[in-house]
Amino acid sequence: MLTYLNKKMHAEEKLADYFDKLMLIAKNTSQNSEDSILLAGAMMAVAKVIYHDHLKPSEAKDLENHNGYDLLELIKPTIH
């Protein structure tokens, strides 16, 4: 059980680090809102490629669906 918790904490720390680095890239490279949106789309496309390169097709699809639902929940309050 302890090994599982250590791996989970390590994964969460790595995820937070990757997130921070990607946000820094976005902040330093986007000149305007359009650039930011295009970069976000490119990041989503890269995620899809990585999922399909390293997971079983069903696992990749599950992650894509789950992440899509998360994105909808995130932007839903802004849709009028």
C-alpha positions as CSV (number, residue, x, y, z in Angstrom):
1,M,0.0,0.0,0.0
2,L,2.8,2.4,0.9
3,T,4.5,1.8,-2.5
4,Y,1.3,2.6,-4.3
5,L,0.9,5.9,-2.3
6,N,4.5,6.8,-3.0
7,K,4.1,6.2,-6.7
8,K,0.8,8.2,-6.8
9,M,2.4,11.1,-5.0
10,H,5.4,11.0,-7.3
11,A,3.1,10.9,-10.3
12,E,1.1,13.9,-9.0
13,E,4.3,15.9,-8.4
14,K,5.5,15.1,-11.9
15,L,2.1,16.1,-13.3
16,A,2.2,19.4,-11.5
17,D,5.7,20.0,-12.7
18,Y,4.8,19.3,-16.3
19,F,1.7,21.5,-16.0
20,D,3.8,24.4,-14.6
21,K,6.3,24.0,-17.4
22,L,3.6,24.0,-20.1
23,M,2.0,27.1,-18.6
24,L,5.4,28.8,-18.7
25,I,5.8,27.9,-22.3
26,A,2.3,29.3,-23.0
27,K,3.0,32.5,-21.1
28,N,6.3,33.1,-22.9
29,T,5.3,32.2,-26.4
30,S,1.7,33.5,-26.8
31,Q,1.5,37.0,-28.1
32,N,-2.3,37.2,-28.0
33,S,-5.5,35.2,-27.4
34,E,-5.4,33.5,-30.8
35,D,-1.8,32.3,-30.1
36,S,-2.9,30.9,-26.8
37,I,-5.9,29.0,-28.3
38,L,-3.7,27.6,-31.1
39,L,-1.1,26.5,-28.6
40,A,-3.8,24.8,-26.5
41,G,-5.1,22.9,-29.6
42,A,-1.6,21.8,-30.4
43,M,-1.1,20.6,-26.8
44,M,-4.3,18.6,-27.1
45,A,-3.2,17.0,-30.3
46,V,0.2,16.1,-28.9
47,A,-1.6,14.5,-25.9
48,K,-3.7,12.4,-28.3
49,V,-0.6,11.2,-30.2
50,I,1.2,10.3,-27.0
51,Y,-1.8,8.4,-25.6
52,H,-2.0,6.4,-28.8
53,D,1.7,5.8,-28.9
54,H,2.0,4.4,-25.3
55,L,-1.4,3.0,-24.4
56,K,-3.8,0.3,-25.7
57,P,-6.3,1.8,-28.1
58,S,-9.1,1.3,-25.6
59,E,-7.1,3.0,-22.8
60,A,-6.3,5.9,-25.1
61,K,-9.9,6.4,-26.0
62,D,-11.0,6.2,-22.4
63,L,-8.5,9.0,-21.5
64,E,-9.6,11.1,-24.4
65,N,-13.2,10.8,-23.4
66,H,-12.5,11.5,-19.8
67,N,-10.4,14.5,-20.6
68,G,-13.0,15.8,-23.0
69,Y,-15.7,15.6,-20.3
70,D,-13.3,17.5,-17.9
71,L,-12.8,20.2,-20.5
72,L,-16.5,20.6,-21.0
73,E,-17.1,20.9,-17.3
74,L,-14.4,23.5,-17.1
75,I,-15.7,25.7,-20.0
76,K,-19.4,25.1,-19.4
77,P,-19.9,28.0,-17.0
78,T,-18.4,30.3,-19.7
79,I,-20.8,29.3,-22.5
80,H,-23.8,31.6,-22.6
